[in-house]
Amino acid sequence: MHATFTEIDFIEEIRLRCWARENYAPRDRRDATWHRVILDEMGVRDQELRADSAEAETVFENLAT
């Protein structure tokens, strides 16, 4: 099944992005039929989590030396 999406206004996009952050799911647990804005925002959150993890690792390494 291939989903088609209509254009959304700015307010609806913000609402979807907020929903995506509040209901974040790891990549392997995401439904491919979710709106592209939701999937995009979860991808942004993936990047933030990777960056946070790398930063925490650097801080830990600096504390250990």
PDB file of N, H, CA, C and O in Angstrom:
ATOM      1  N   MET A   1       0.839  -1.176   0.000  1.00  0.00           N
ATOM      2  CA  MET A   1       0.000   0.000   0.000  1.00  0.00           C
ATOM      3  C   MET A   1       0.885   1.241   0.000  1.00  0.00           C
ATOM      4  O   MET A   1       1.795   1.362   0.821  1.00  0.00           O
ATOM      5  N   HIS A   2       0.624   2.128  -0.892  1.00  0.00           N
ATOM      6  H   HIS A   2      -0.115   2.029  -1.559  1.00  0.00           H
ATOM      7  CA  HIS A   2       1.422   3.347  -1.012  1.00  0.00           C
ATOM      8  C   HIS A   2       0.583   4.522  -0.542  1.00  0.00           C
ATOM      9  O   HIS A   2      -0.484   4.790  -1.095  1.00  0.00           O
ATOM     10  N   ALA A   3       1.060   5.222   0.476  1.00  0.00           N
ATOM     11  H   ALA A   3       1.927   5.005   0.925  1.00  0.00           H
ATOM     12  CA  ALA A   3       0.311   6.359   1.012  1.00  0.00           C
ATOM     13  C   ALA A   3       0.640   7.624   0.231  1.00  0.00           C
ATOM     14  O   ALA A   3       1.789   7.852  -0.150  1.00  0.00           O
ATOM     15  N   THR A   4      -0.363   8.427   0.002  1.00  0.00           N
ATOM     16  H   THR A   4      -1.296   8.241   0.311  1.00  0.00           H
ATOM     17  CA  THR A   4      -0.138   9.737  -0.600  1.00  0.00           C
ATOM     18  C   THR A   4      -0.515  10.789   0.425  1.00  0.00           C
ATOM     19  O   THR A   4      -1.465  10.611   1.187  1.00  0.00           O
ATOM     20  N   PHE A   5       0.218  11.869   0.442  1.00  0.00           N
ATOM     21  H   PHE A   5       0.990  12.013  -0.178  1.00  0.00           H
ATOM     22  CA  PHE A   5      -0.001  12.902   1.436  1.00  0.00           C
ATOM     23  C   PHE A   5      -0.338  14.217   0.762  1.00  0.00           C
ATOM     24  O   PHE A   5       0.234  14.574  -0.269  1.00  0.00           O
ATOM     25  N   THR A   6      -1.258  14.915   1.352  1.00  0.00           N
ATOM     26  H   THR A   6      -1.722  14.625   2.189  1.00  0.00           H
ATOM     27  CA  THR A   6      -1.593  16.237   0.853  1.00  0.00           C
ATOM     28  C   THR A   6      -0.700  17.257   1.539  1.00  0.00           C
ATOM     29  O   THR A   6      -0.090  16.974   2.570  1.00  0.00           O
ATOM     30  N   GLU A   7      -0.632  18.434   0.960  1.00  0.00           N
ATOM     31  H   GLU A   7      -1.128  18.664   0.122  1.00  0.00           H
ATOM     32  CA  GLU A   7       0.142  19.503   1.579  1.00  0.00           C
ATOM     33  C   GLU A   7      -0.515  19.898   2.895  1.00  0.00           C
ATOM     34  O   GLU A   7      -1.739  19.873   3.027  1.00  0.00           O
ATOM     35  N   ILE A   8       0.310  20.259   3.858  1.00  0.00           N
ATOM     36  H   ILE A   8       1.304  20.279   3.752  1.00  0.00           H
ATOM     37  CA  ILE A   8      -0.211  20.685   5.156  1.00  0.00           C
ATOM     38  C   ILE A   8       0.271  22.096   5.443  1.00  0.00           C
ATOM     39  O   ILE A   8       1.278  22.544   4.895  1.00  0.00           O
ATOM     40  N   ASP A   9      -0.455  22.789   6.306  1.00  0.00           N
ATOM     41  H   ASP A   9      -1.273  22.425   6.752  1.00  0.00           H
ATOM     42  CA  ASP A   9      -0.042  24.143   6.648  1.00  0.00           C
ATOM     43  C   ASP A   9       0.993  24.104   7.776  1.00  0.00           C
ATOM     44  O   ASP A   9       1.268  23.051   8.350  1.00  0.00           O
ATOM     45  N   PHE A  10       1.550  25.259   8.074  1.00  0.00           N
ATOM     46  H   PHE A  10       1.327  26.115   7.607  1.00  0.00           H
ATOM     47  CA  PHE A  10       2.622  25.372   9.062  1.00  0.00           C
ATOM     48  C   PHE A  10       2.189  24.852  10.434  1.00  0.00           C
ATOM     49  O   PHE A  10       2.943  24.134  11.090  1.00  0.00           O
ATOM     50  N   ILE A  11       0.993  25.207  10.863  1.00  0.00           N
ATOM     51  H   ILE A  11       0.381  25.791  10.330  1.00  0.00           H
ATOM     52  CA  ILE A  11       0.503  24.785  12.182  1.00  0.00           C
ATOM     53  C   ILE A  11       0.397  23.267  12.249  1.00  0.00           C
ATOM     54  O   ILE A  11       0.797  22.660  13.243  1.00  0.00           O
ATOM     55  N   GLU A  12      -0.132  22.657  11.211  1.00  0.00           N
ATOM     56  H   GLU A  12      -0.457  23.150  10.404  1.00  0.00           H
ATOM     57  CA  GLU A  12      -0.253  21.198  11.184  1.00  0.00           C
ATOM     58  C   GLU A  12       1.122  20.540  11.185  1.00  0.00           C
ATOM     59  O   GLU A  12       1.308  19.504  11.824  1.00  0.00           O
ATOM     60  N   GLU A  13       2.087  21.125  10.481  1.00  0.00           N
ATOM     61  H   GLU A  13       1.936  21.967   9.963  1.00  0.00           H
ATOM     62  CA  GLU A  13       3.440  20.570  10.479  1.00  0.00           C
ATOM     63  C   GLU A  13       4.041  20.611  11.879  1.00  0.00           C
ATOM     64  O   GLU A  13       4.650  19.638  12.326  1.00  0.00           O
ATOM     65  N   ILE A  14       3.871  21.734  12.570  1.00  0.00           N
ATOM     66  H   ILE A  14       3.376  22.524  12.207  1.00  0.00           H
ATOM     67  CA  ILE A  14       4.389  21.843  13.945  1.00  0.00           C
ATOM     68  C   ILE A  14       3.711  20.812  14.839  1.00  0.00           C
ATOM     69  O   ILE A  14       4.366  20.177  15.666  1.00  0.00           O
ATOM     70  N   ARG A  15       2.410  20.645  14.677  1.00  0.00           N
ATOM     71  H   ARG A  15       1.878  21.161  14.005  1.00  0.00           H
ATOM     72  CA  ARG A  15       1.679  19.663  15.474  1.00  0.00           C
ATOM     73  C   ARG A  15       2.219  18.254  15.232  1.00  0.00           C
ATOM     74  O   ARG A  15       2.401  17.489  16.179  1.00  0.00           O
ATOM     75  N   LEU A  16       2.474  17.914  13.985  1.00  0.00           N
ATOM     76  H   LEU A  16       2.326  18.536  13.216  1.00  0.00           H
ATOM     77  CA  LEU A  16       3.014  16.592  13.662  1.00  0.00           C
ATOM     78  C   LEU A  16       4.427  16.416  14.210  1.00  0.00           C
ATOM     79  O   LEU A  16       4.770  15.342  14.703  1.00  0.00           O
ATOM     80  N   ARG A  17       5.243  17.458  14.129  1.00  0.00           N
ATOM     81  H   ARG A  17       4.964  18.331  13.729  1.00  0.00           H
ATOM     82  CA  ARG A  17       6.609  17.367  14.656  1.00  0.00           C
ATOM     83  C   ARG A  17       6.604  17.201  16.177  1.00  0.00           C
ATOM     84  O   ARG A  17       7.404  16.443  16.726  1.00  0.00           O
ATOM     85  N   CYS A  18       5.707  17.908  16.848  1.00  0.00           N
ATOM     86  H   CYS A  18       5.058  18.524  16.403  1.00  0.00           H
ATOM     87  CA  CYS A  18       5.578  17.739  18.304  1.00  0.00           C
ATOM     88  C   CYS A  18       5.136  16.320  18.640  1.00  0.00           C
ATOM     89  O   CYS A  18       5.662  15.698  19.563  1.00  0.00           O
ATOM     90  N   TRP A  19       4.167  15.815  17.882  1.00  0.00           N
ATOM     91  H   TRP A  19       3.741  16.320  17.132  1.00  0.00           H
ATOM     92  CA  TRP A  19       3.699  14.450  18.110  1.00  0.00           C
ATOM     93  C   TRP A  19       4.852  13.468  17.949  1.00  0.00           C
ATOM     94  O   TRP A  19       4.994  12.536  18.740  1.00  0.00           O
ATOM     95  N   ALA A  20       5.672  13.677  16.925  1.00  0.00           N
ATOM     96  H   ALA A  20       5.556  14.434  16.282  1.00  0.00           H
ATOM     97  CA  ALA A  20       6.795  12.778  16.656  1.00  0.00           C
ATOM     98  C   ALA A  20       7.780  12.766  17.819  1.00  0.00           C
ATOM     99  O   ALA A  20       8.303  11.712  18.178  1.00  0.00           O
ATOM    100  N   ARG A  21       8.035  13.925  18.404  1.00  0.00           N
ATOM    101  H   ARG A  21       7.611  14.782  18.111  1.00  0.00           H
ATOM    102  CA  ARG A  21       8.966  13.984  19.537  1.00  0.00           C
ATOM    103  C   ARG A  21       8.367  13.345  20.784  1.00  0.00           C
ATOM    104  O   ARG A  21       9.062  12.652  21.527  1.00  0.00           O
ATOM    105  N   GLU A  22       7.090  13.577  21.011  1.00  0.00           N
ATOM    106  H   GLU A  22       6.525  14.141  20.408  1.00  0.00           H
ATOM    107  CA  GLU A  22       6.428  13.017  22.194  1.00  0.00           C
ATOM    108  C   GLU A  22       6.235  11.504  22.083  1.00  0.00           C
ATOM    109  O   GLU A  22       6.134  10.816  23.099  1.00  0.00           O
ATOM    110  N   ASN A  23       6.184  10.992  20.876  1.00  0.00           N
ATOM    111  H   ASN A  23       6.266  11.551  20.051  1.00  0.00           H
ATOM    112  CA  ASN A  23       5.926   9.569  20.633  1.00  0.00           C
ATOM    113  C   ASN A  23       7.082   8.911  19.889  1.00  0.00           C
ATOM    114  O   ASN A  23       6.879   7.979  19.110  1.00  0.00           O
ATOM    115  N   TYR A  24       8.289   9.401  20.132  1.00  0.00           N
ATOM    116  H   TYR A  24       8.454  10.158  20.764  1.00  0.00           H
ATOM    117  CA  TYR A  24       9.477   8.908  19.435  1.00  0.00           C
ATOM    118  C   TYR A  24       9.547   7.381  19.504  1.00  0.00           C
ATOM    119  O   TYR A  24       9.290   6.775  20.544  1.00  0.00           O
ATOM    120  N   ALA A  25       9.895   6.791  18.389  1.00  0.00           N
ATOM    121  H   ALA A  25      10.104   7.283  17.544  1.00  0.00           H
ATOM    122  CA  ALA A  25      10.093   5.344  18.304  1.00  0.00           C
ATOM    123  C   ALA A  25      11.401   5.090  17.565  1.00  0.00           C
ATOM    124  O   ALA A  25      11.716   5.801  16.611  1.00  0.00           O
ATOM    125  N   PRO A  26      12.167   4.089  17.990  1.00  0.00           N
ATOM    126  CA  PRO A  26      13.376   3.736  17.249  1.00  0.00           C
ATOM    127  C   PRO A  26      13.022   3.395  15.801  1.00  0.00           C
ATOM    128  O   PRO A  26      11.895   2.997  15.504  1.00  0.00           O
ATOM    129  N   ARG A  27      13.984   3.553  14.920  1.00  0.00           N
ATOM    130  H   ARG A  27      14.899   3.876  15.161  1.00  0.00           H
ATOM    131  CA  ARG A  27      13.762   3.372  13.481  1.00  0.00           C
ATOM    132  C   ARG A  27      13.077   2.034  13.159  1.00  0.00           C
ATOM    133  O   ARG A  27      12.188   1.988  12.308  1.00  0.00           O
ATOM    134  N   ASP A  28      13.478   0.961  13.822  1.00  0.00           N
ATOM    135  H   ASP A  28      14.200   0.999  14.513  1.00  0.00           H
ATOM    136  CA  ASP A  28      12.915  -0.356  13.499  1.00  0.00           C
ATOM    137  C   ASP A  28      11.485  -0.552  14.017  1.00  0.00           C
ATOM    138  O   ASP A  28      10.852  -1.560  13.706  1.00  0.00           O
ATOM    139  N   ARG A  29      10.974   0.398  14.800  1.00  0.00           N
ATOM    140  H   ARG A  29      11.488   1.218  15.053  1.00  0.00           H
ATOM    141  CA  ARG A  29       9.612   0.288  15.313  1.00  0.00           C
ATOM    142  C   ARG A  29       8.666   1.312  14.699  1.00  0.00           C
ATOM    143  O   ARG A  29       7.530   1.456  15.149  1.00  0.00           O
ATOM    144  N   ARG A  30       9.129   2.023  13.674  1.00  0.00           N
ATOM    145  H   ARG A  30      10.053   1.905  13.309  1.00  0.00           H
ATOM    146  CA  ARG A  30       8.307   3.048  13.019  1.00  0.00           C
ATOM    147  C   ARG A  30       7.447   2.436  11.930  1.00  0.00           C
ATOM    148  O   ARG A  30       7.856   1.513  11.226  1.00  0.00           O
ATOM    149  N   ASP A  31       6.263   2.969  11.815  1.00  0.00           N
ATOM    150  H   ASP A  31       5.930   3.718  12.387  1.00  0.00           H
ATOM    151  CA  ASP A  31       5.331   2.537  10.773  1.00  0.00           C
ATOM    152  C   ASP A  31       5.620   3.342   9.508  1.00  0.00           C
ATOM    153  O   ASP A  31       5.573   4.572   9.530  1.00  0.00           O
ATOM    154  N   ALA A  32       5.913   2.668   8.433  1.00  0.00           N
ATOM    155  H   ALA A  32       5.951   1.668   8.415  1.00  0.00           H
ATOM    156  CA  ALA A  32       6.256   3.335   7.173  1.00  0.00           C
ATOM    157  C   ALA A  32       5.099   4.164   6.619  1.00  0.00           C
ATOM    158  O   ALA A  32       5.302   4.999   5.738  1.00  0.00           O
ATOM    159  N   THR A  33       3.890   3.939   7.128  1.00  0.00           N
ATOM    160  H   THR A  33       3.725   3.260   7.843  1.00  0.00           H
ATOM    161  CA  THR A  33       2.743   4.715   6.649  1.00  0.00           C
ATOM    162  C   THR A  33       2.537   6.012   7.422  1.00  0.00           C
ATOM    163  O   THR A  33       1.648   6.794   7.086  1.00  0.00           O
ATOM    164  N   TRP A  34       3.357   6.255   8.464  1.00  0.00           N
ATOM    165  H   TRP A  34       4.079   5.620   8.737  1.00  0.00           H
ATOM    166  CA  TRP A  34       3.251   7.523   9.185  1.00  0.00           C
ATOM    167  C   TRP A  34       3.562   8.664   8.227  1.00  0.00           C
ATOM    168  O   TRP A  34       4.271   8.481   7.238  1.00  0.00           O
ATOM    169  N   HIS A  35       3.037   9.817   8.521  1.00  0.00           N
ATOM    170  H   HIS A  35       2.461   9.966   9.325  1.00  0.00           H
ATOM    171  CA  HIS A  35       3.241  10.994   7.669  1.00  0.00           C
ATOM    172  C   HIS A  35       4.733  11.278   7.532  1.00  0.00           C
ATOM    173  O   HIS A  35       5.503  11.082   8.472  1.00  0.00           O
ATOM    174  N   ARG A  36       5.127  11.741   6.353  1.00  0.00           N
ATOM    175  H   ARG A  36       4.502  11.900   5.590  1.00  0.00           H
ATOM    176  CA  ARG A  36       6.548  12.020   6.078  1.00  0.00           C
ATOM    177  C   ARG A  36       7.137  13.032   7.055  1.00  0.00           C
ATOM    178  O   ARG A  36       8.329  12.964   7.356  1.00  0.00           O
ATOM    179  N   VAL A  37       6.331  13.972   7.560  1.00  0.00           N
ATOM    180  H   VAL A  37       5.363  14.028   7.316  1.00  0.00           H
ATOM    181  CA  VAL A  37       6.823  14.957   8.535  1.00  0.00           C
ATOM    182  C   VAL A  37       7.171  14.262   9.849  1.00  0.00           C
ATOM    183  O   VAL A  37       8.173  14.600  10.479  1.00  0.00           O
ATOM    184  N   ILE A  38       6.363  13.308  10.264  1.00  0.00           N
ATOM    185  H   ILE A  38       5.549  13.033   9.752  1.00  0.00           H
ATOM    186  CA  ILE A  38       6.638  12.552  11.492  1.00  0.00           C
ATOM    187  C   ILE A  38       7.934  11.766  11.334  1.00  0.00           C
ATOM    188  O   ILE A  38       8.790  11.790  12.217  1.00  0.00           O
ATOM    189  N   LEU A  39       8.077  11.075  10.217  1.00  0.00           N
ATOM    190  H   LEU A  39       7.381  11.056   9.499  1.00  0.00           H
ATOM    191  CA  LEU A  39       9.291  10.290   9.984  1.00  0.00           C
ATOM    192  C   LEU A  39      10.522  11.190   9.900  1.00  0.00           C
ATOM    193  O   LEU A  39      11.592  10.829  10.392  1.00  0.00           O
ATOM    194  N   ASP A  40      10.374  12.352   9.283  1.00  0.00           N
ATOM    195  H   ASP A  40       9.505  12.645   8.884  1.00  0.00           H
ATOM    196  CA  ASP A  40      11.482  13.297   9.194  1.00  0.00           C
ATOM    197  C   ASP A  40      11.899  13.771  10.583  1.00  0.00           C
ATOM    198  O   ASP A  40      13.090  13.806  10.890  1.00  0.00           O
ATOM    199  N   GLU A  41      10.939  14.133  11.419  1.00  0.00           N
ATOM    200  H   GLU A  41       9.971  14.105  11.169  1.00  0.00           H
ATOM    201  CA  GLU A  41      11.265  14.636  12.761  1.00  0.00           C
ATOM    202  C   GLU A  41      11.891  13.541  13.615  1.00  0.00           C
ATOM    203  O   GLU A  41      12.788  13.820  14.410  1.00  0.00           O
ATOM    204  N   MET A  42      11.440  12.317  13.468  1.00  0.00           N
ATOM    205  H   MET A  42      10.711  12.090  12.823  1.00  0.00           H
ATOM    206  CA  MET A  42      12.067  11.217  14.207  1.00  0.00           C
ATOM    207  C   MET A  42      13.497  11.005  13.720  1.00  0.00           C
ATOM    208  O   MET A  42      14.366  10.635  14.509  1.00  0.00           O
ATOM    209  N   GLY A  43      13.752  11.233  12.438  1.00  0.00           N
ATOM    210  H   GLY A  43      13.046  11.533  11.797  1.00  0.00           H
ATOM    211  CA  GLY A  43      15.117  11.173  11.914  1.00  0.00           C
ATOM    212  C   GLY A  43      15.992  12.268  12.507  1.00  0.00           C
ATOM    213  O   GLY A  43      17.164  12.038  12.803  1.00  0.00           O
ATOM    214  N   VAL A  44      15.425  13.455  12.680  1.00  0.00           N
ATOM    215  H   VAL A  44      14.473  13.641  12.440  1.00  0.00           H
ATOM    216  CA  VAL A  44      16.152  14.553  13.332  1.00  0.00           C
ATOM    217  C   VAL A  44      16.491  14.154  14.764  1.00  0.00           C
ATOM    218  O   VAL A  44      17.602  14.396  15.237  1.00  0.00           O
ATOM    219  N   ARG A  45      15.528  13.542  15.449  1.00  0.00           N
ATOM    220  H   ARG A  45      14.626  13.346  15.065  1.00  0.00           H
ATOM    221  CA  ARG A  45      15.754  13.103  16.835  1.00  0.00           C
ATOM    222  C   ARG A  45      16.822  12.009  16.882  1.00  0.00           C
ATOM    223  O   ARG A  45      17.623  11.978  17.816  1.00  0.00           O
ATOM    224  N   ASP A  46      16.848  11.118  15.900  1.00  0.00           N
ATOM    225  H   ASP A  46      16.197  11.143  15.141  1.00  0.00           H
ATOM    226  CA  ASP A  46      17.910  10.104  15.820  1.00  0.00           C
ATOM    227  C   ASP A  46      19.277  10.775  15.804  1.00  0.00           C
ATOM    228  O   ASP A  46      20.184  10.365  16.529  1.00  0.00           O
ATOM    229  N   GLN A  47      19.422  11.804  14.981  1.00  0.00           N
ATOM    230  H   GLN A  47      18.685  12.137  14.393  1.00  0.00           H
ATOM    231  CA  GLN A  47      20.700  12.526  14.876  1.00  0.00           C
ATOM    232  C   GLN A  47      21.057  13.193  16.199  1.00  0.00           C
ATOM    233  O   GLN A  47      22.217  13.172  16.613  1.00  0.00           O
ATOM    234  N   GLU A  48      20.071  13.781  16.862  1.00  0.00           N
ATOM    235  H   GLU A  48      19.129  13.798  16.526  1.00  0.00           H
ATOM    236  CA  GLU A  48      20.324  14.423  18.154  1.00  0.00           C
ATOM    237  C   GLU A  48      20.783  13.404  19.189  1.00  0.00           C
ATOM    238  O   GLU A  48      21.703  13.668  19.963  1.00  0.00           O
ATOM    239  N   LEU A  49      20.146  12.251  19.202  1.00  0.00           N
ATOM    240  H   LEU A  49      19.398  12.037  18.574  1.00  0.00           H
ATOM    241  CA  LEU A  49      20.522  11.214  20.161  1.00  0.00           C
ATOM    242  C   LEU A  49      21.933  10.698  19.898  1.00  0.00           C
ATOM    243  O   LEU A  49      22.688  10.445  20.836  1.00  0.00           O
ATOM    244  N   ARG A  50      22.292  10.541  18.615  1.00  0.00           N
ATOM    245  H   ARG A  50      21.678  10.747  17.852  1.00  0.00           H
ATOM    246  CA  ARG A  50      23.659  10.108  18.285  1.00  0.00           C
ATOM    247  C   ARG A  50      24.670  11.157  18.732  1.00  0.00           C
ATOM    248  O   ARG A  50      25.718  10.814  19.279  1.00  0.00           O
ATOM    249  N   ALA A  51      24.367  12.421  18.504  1.00  0.00           N
ATOM    250  H   ALA A  51      23.516  12.699  18.059  1.00  0.00           H
ATOM    251  CA  ALA A  51      25.277  13.502  18.896  1.00  0.00           C
ATOM    252  C   ALA A  51      25.413  13.557  20.412  1.00  0.00           C
ATOM    253  O   ALA A  51      26.516  13.724  20.932  1.00  0.00           O
ATOM    254  N   ASP A  52      24.291  13.415  21.124  1.00  0.00           N
ATOM    255  H   ASP A  52      23.395  13.279  20.702  1.00  0.00           H
ATOM    256  CA  ASP A  52      24.333  13.415  22.587  1.00  0.00           C
ATOM    257  C   ASP A  52      25.167  12.254  23.108  1.00  0.00           C
ATOM    258  O   ASP A  52      25.934  12.408  24.059  1.00  0.00           O
ATOM    259  N   SER A  53      25.015  11.092  22.482  1.00  0.00           N
ATOM    260  H   SER A  53      24.393  10.967  21.709  1.00  0.00           H
ATOM    261  CA  SER A  53      25.761   9.910  22.888  1.00  0.00           C
ATOM    262  C   SER A  53      27.256  10.105  22.666  1.00  0.00           C
ATOM    263  O   SER A  53      28.067   9.754  23.523  1.00  0.00           O
ATOM    264  N   ALA A  54      27.617  10.663  21.519  1.00  0.00           N
ATOM    265  H   ALA A  54      26.958  10.948  20.823  1.00  0.00           H
ATOM    266  CA  ALA A  54      29.032  10.906  21.214  1.00  0.00           C
ATOM    267  C   ALA A  54      29.614  11.928  22.176  1.00  0.00           C
ATOM    268  O   ALA A  54      30.750  11.782  22.627  1.00  0.00           O
ATOM    269  N   GLU A  55      28.842  12.965  22.495  1.00  0.00           N
ATOM    270  H   GLU A  55      27.919  13.084  22.129  1.00  0.00           H
ATOM    271  CA  GLU A  55      29.317  13.991  23.428  1.00  0.00           C
ATOM    272  C   GLU A  55      29.510  13.405  24.823  1.00  0.00           C
ATOM    273  O   GLU A  55      30.502  13.707  25.487  1.00  0.00           O
ATOM    274  N   ALA A  56      28.583  12.581  25.269  1.00  0.00           N
ATOM    275  H   ALA A  56      27.777  12.337  24.730  1.00  0.00           H
ATOM    276  CA  ALA A  56      28.699  11.958  26.581  1.00  0.00           C
ATOM    277  C   ALA A  56      29.915  11.044  26.640  1.00  0.00           C
ATOM    278  O   ALA A  56      30.612  10.994  27.653  1.00  0.00           O
ATOM    279  N   GLU A  57      30.169  10.325  25.559  1.00  0.00           N
ATOM    280  H   GLU A  57      29.603  10.366  24.736  1.00  0.00           H
ATOM    281  CA  GLU A  57      31.332   9.442  25.509  1.00  0.00           C
ATOM    282  C   GLU A  57      32.624  10.248  25.610  1.00  0.00           C
ATOM    283  O   GLU A  57      33.555   9.838  26.304  1.00  0.00           O
ATOM    284  N   THR A  58      32.690  11.384  24.929  1.00  0.00           N
ATOM    285  H   THR A  58      31.934  11.717  24.365  1.00  0.00           H
ATOM    286  CA  THR A  58      33.873  12.246  24.980  1.00  0.00           C
ATOM    287  C   THR A  58      34.087  12.782  26.388  1.00  0.00           C
ATOM    288  O   THR A  58      35.214  12.795  26.885  1.00  0.00           O
ATOM    289  N   VAL A  59      33.020  13.221  27.026  1.00  0.00           N
ATOM    290  H   VAL A  59      32.105  13.210  26.623  1.00  0.00           H
ATOM    291  CA  VAL A  59      33.123  13.736  28.398  1.00  0.00           C
ATOM    292  C   VAL A  59      33.611  12.638  29.320  1.00  0.00           C
ATOM    293  O   VAL A  59      34.482  12.880  30.155  1.00  0.00           O
ATOM    294  N   PHE A  60      33.069  11.437  29.190  1.00  0.00           N
ATOM    295  H   PHE A  60      32.361  11.241  28.511  1.00  0.00           H
ATOM    296  CA  PHE A  60      33.478  10.321  30.035  1.00  0.00           C
ATOM    297  C   PHE A  60      34.954   9.997  29.827  1.00  0.00           C
ATOM    298  O   PHE A  60      35.682   9.759  30.791  1.00  0.00           O
ATOM    299  N   GLU A  61      35.396   9.987  28.564  1.00  0.00           N
ATOM    300  H   GLU A  61      34.805  10.180  27.781  1.00  0.00           H
ATOM    301  CA  GLU A  61      36.803   9.710  28.275  1.00  0.00           C
ATOM    302  C   GLU A  61      37.704  10.775  28.886  1.00  0.00           C
ATOM    303  O   GLU A  61      38.773  10.454  29.406  1.00  0.00           O
ATOM    304  N   ASN A  62      37.292  12.028  28.832  1.00  0.00           N
ATOM    305  H   ASN A  62      36.424  12.289  28.410  1.00  0.00           H
ATOM    306  CA  ASN A  62      38.081  13.111  29.419  1.00  0.00           C
ATOM    307  C   ASN A  62      38.149  12.989  30.931  1.00  0.00           C
ATOM    308  O   ASN A  62      39.178  13.310  31.525  1.00  0.00           O
ATOM    309  N   LEU A  63      37.083  12.536  31.565  1.00  0.00           N
ATOM    310  H   LEU A  63      36.247  12.276  31.083  1.00  0.00           H
ATOM    311  CA  LEU A  63      37.081  12.352  33.011  1.00  0.00           C
ATOM    312  C   LEU A  63      37.977  11.190  33.420  1.00  0.00           C
ATOM    313  O   LEU A  63      38.568  11.209  34.500  1.00  0.00           O
ATOM    314  N   ALA A  64      38.079  10.193  32.573  1.00  0.00           N
ATOM    315  H   ALA A  64      37.599  10.177  31.696  1.00  0.00           H
ATOM    316  CA  ALA A  64      38.865   9.002  32.880  1.00  0.00           C
ATOM    317  C   ALA A  64      40.364   9.244  32.740  1.00  0.00           C
ATOM    318  O   ALA A  64      41.166   8.465  33.256  1.00  0.00           O
ATOM    319  N   THR A  65      40.750  10.316  32.046  1.00  0.00           N
ATOM    320  H   THR A  65      40.099  10.948  31.627  1.00  0.00           H
ATOM    321  CA  THR A  65      42.182  10.561  31.848  1.00  0.00           C
ATOM    322  C   THR A  65      42.728  11.517  32.865  1.00  0.00           C
ATOM    323  O   THR A  65      43.917  11.831  32.840  1.00  0.00           O
TER     324      THR A  65
END
